[in-house]
Amino acid sequence: MSKNNNFILSVLNVLSWIIFIGLCVEAGALIFNFVFTFLSLLPQTIFTKG
């Protein structure tokens, strides 16, 4: 392969890793937010009898 193709593939590899890490951080934030919200609402549902 030519030098230009190797450079383009390297750039695409780095960009794909950056996107992958960003999506992992986003998914982790959503999971943390769900668990935090669930645990903060849990005591209200246990101790209040509606």
Backbone as numpy.savetxt, mean C-alpha at the origin, in Angstrom:
# Nx Ny Nz CAx CAy CAz Cx Cy Cz
21.67 -7.30 -27.12 20.83 -6.11 -27.12 21.72 -4.87 -27.12
21.17 -3.81 -27.63 21.97 -2.59 -27.72 22.01 -1.89 -26.37
22.91 -0.95 -26.27 23.08 -0.20 -25.03 21.84 0.63 -24.72
21.19 1.12 -25.75 19.99 1.92 -25.57 18.85 1.08 -24.98
18.70 -0.16 -25.48 17.65 -1.04 -24.96 17.90 -1.39 -23.50
19.17 -1.65 -23.14 19.49 -1.96 -21.75 19.17 -0.78 -20.83
19.44 0.42 -21.30 19.14 1.61 -20.49 17.64 1.77 -20.30
16.88 1.58 -21.36 15.42 1.71 -21.27 14.84 0.65 -20.35
15.35 -0.58 -20.45 14.87 -1.64 -19.56 15.23 -1.36 -18.11
16.39 -0.79 -17.86 16.78 -0.44 -16.49 15.87 0.65 -15.93
15.56 1.64 -16.75 14.68 2.72 -16.30 13.29 2.17 -16.02
12.79 1.31 -16.89 11.46 0.72 -16.67 11.45 -0.17 -15.43
12.56 -0.86 -15.18 12.64 -1.71 -13.99 12.58 -0.86 -12.72
13.30 0.25 -12.69 13.29 1.14 -11.53 11.90 1.75 -11.35
11.30 2.19 -12.44 9.95 2.78 -12.34 8.93 1.77 -11.84
9.03 0.54 -12.31 8.07 -0.47 -11.85 8.26 -0.78 -10.36
9.51 -0.78 -9.88 9.73 -0.99 -8.45 9.19 0.17 -7.62
9.36 1.39 -8.11 8.83 2.56 -7.39 7.31 2.49 -7.32
6.67 2.12 -8.42 5.21 1.99 -8.42 4.77 0.86 -7.49
5.49 -0.27 -7.51 5.15 -1.39 -6.65 5.26 -1.03 -5.17
6.32 -0.35 -4.79 6.50 0.06 -3.39 5.43 1.06 -2.98
5.08 1.98 -3.89 4.02 2.93 -3.59 2.68 2.24 -3.38
2.38 1.24 -4.19 1.13 0.50 -4.01 1.13 -0.31 -2.72
2.29 -0.83 -2.34 2.38 -1.57 -1.06 2.15 -0.63 0.12
2.70 0.57 0.06 2.49 1.55 1.13 1.02 1.94 1.20
0.41 2.14 0.04 -1.01 2.51 -0.01 -1.88 1.39 0.57
-1.60 0.15 0.21 -2.38 -0.98 0.74 -2.18 -1.11 2.24
-0.95 -0.91 2.71 -0.69 -0.97 4.14 -1.42 0.12 4.90
-1.50 1.30 4.31 -2.23 2.39 4.95 -3.72 2.09 5.03
-4.27 1.50 3.97 -5.69 1.14 3.99 -5.98 0.06 5.02
-5.11 -0.93 5.11 -5.31 -2.00 6.11 -5.20 -1.43 7.52
-4.20 -0.58 7.76 -4.04 0.02 9.08 -5.24 0.87 9.43
-5.75 1.65 8.48 -6.91 2.50 8.72 -8.14 1.65 9.05
-8.33 0.55 8.34 -9.46 -0.33 8.62 -9.36 -0.93 10.01
-8.19 -1.44 10.37 -8.02 -2.05 11.69 -8.17 -1.01 12.79
-7.58 0.16 12.61 -7.69 1.21 13.63 -9.13 1.65 13.81
-9.87 1.82 12.73 -11.27 2.21 12.82 -12.10 1.11 13.47
-11.84 -0.13 13.08 -12.58 -1.25 13.66 -12.34 -1.35 15.15
-11.09 -1.21 15.58 -10.78 -1.33 17.00 -11.26 -0.12 17.80
-11.36 1.04 17.16 -11.85 2.20 17.89 -13.37 2.16 18.03
-14.07 1.50 17.11 -15.52 1.39 17.21 -15.94 0.19 18.05
-15.05 -0.75 18.25 -15.39 -1.97 18.98 -15.82 -1.71 20.41
-15.13 -0.88 21.22 -15.59 -0.65 22.59 -16.96 0.03 22.66
-17.28 0.86 21.69 -18.59 1.53 21.71 -19.70 0.50 21.49
-19.47 -0.49 20.65 -20.50 -1.49 20.38 -20.64 -2.49 21.53
-19.56 -2.70 22.27 -19.63 -3.66 23.38 -20.33 -3.05 24.57
-20.01 -1.82 24.92 -20.48 -1.24 26.17 -21.80 -0.48 26.03
-22.26 -0.26 24.83 -23.56 0.40 24.67 -24.58 -0.62 24.23
-25.69 -0.63 24.89 -26.77 -1.56 24.53 -27.87 -0.76 23.87
-27.93 -0.88 22.55 -28.85 -0.07 21.81 -30.09 -0.81 21.55
